[in-house]
Amino acid sequence: MTGLMWFFFLNSSLGMDIRIRISASVSKPSSPEGFHPQDIVVKPRFDNMDAGSVTMSNTVSLESLAADTRADPEEICRQIRDHVQYAADTQSEDEWRPSEETLKAGRGDCEDFAICVKDMCAKKGLQSDIRIISSKVTGKSHAIATGNDNGVLWISSNGSYERVDSIKEAKDKIAREMGWGLEDASISEVNDQNRKNTAQQAPNLTASVWFFAP
C-alpha cells in the first residue's frame, strides 16, 4: 500500500511556509500476528516533485519589519539579510525595484539589498545613502548602502554590516573583494533623482564576494 502525505512547515520569523510531498509505503505484515510499525517505509519523492510540490511565500512588509527592528544599522542589515537571498538580476539591465517588491520576492541583487537597507534606515530615522563602486577596466559596478550613525561610518554590501573610517576605505574594500585595482575603482552617490540614470549608466552591477556566519 502506498499513499501520499503532505508535510507543512511554518517559519514565522521569515513569514515563509514550505510544503513538501513525500510518499509512504507499507509492506505486507511480516508475521501472522498482524501489523508492525517497522513495516512502514517512508520514501521521499523529491525526484518526481513538480513545481507545485514546494510552495514558498514571503509575507513580510517593510512596515512590519521596521516595527520589529531596533533603530540600529547593524540590526537593520541583519534583518534584511535574513529576509532577502542574493539572486542575480536576469534582465539585460539591472532593475532598481522598490524595497517592498524585493521583500515580497525574498530575493534580490546588490542594489536591491542597498535599497532595502536605505528604506529601512529611513523608517527608523537613520541617515543612509546608496553608493556605486565601479571599475573603469571591467565596466562592472557594485551597489552598497552607507550611513553615519552618531559619527560611526558604516557600509552594507548584500546585507553585510561593517564599520569603516572613510568612504575611500569603503571603495577600496569593495574593489579588493571584486578583484579590481584600487586606482581603477571609483565611487559615486546615488539619490532618488539620479537613480534611474545610474541604472542605465551602470547596467553591469555584480555581487561582491562576501560570506556571512549564520
Secondary structure, DSSP 8 states (H G I E B T S, - for coil): -EEEEEEEEEETTTTEEEEEEEEEEE---SBTTB--GGGEEEEE-GGG--GGGS-------HHHHHHTS-S-HHHHHHHHHHH-EE----SSS-----HHHHHHHTEE-HHHHHHHHHHHHHHTT--EEEEEEEETTT--EEEEEEEEETTEEEEESTT--EEES-HHHHHHHHHHHHT--TTTEEEEEE-TTTHHHHHHH---B---------
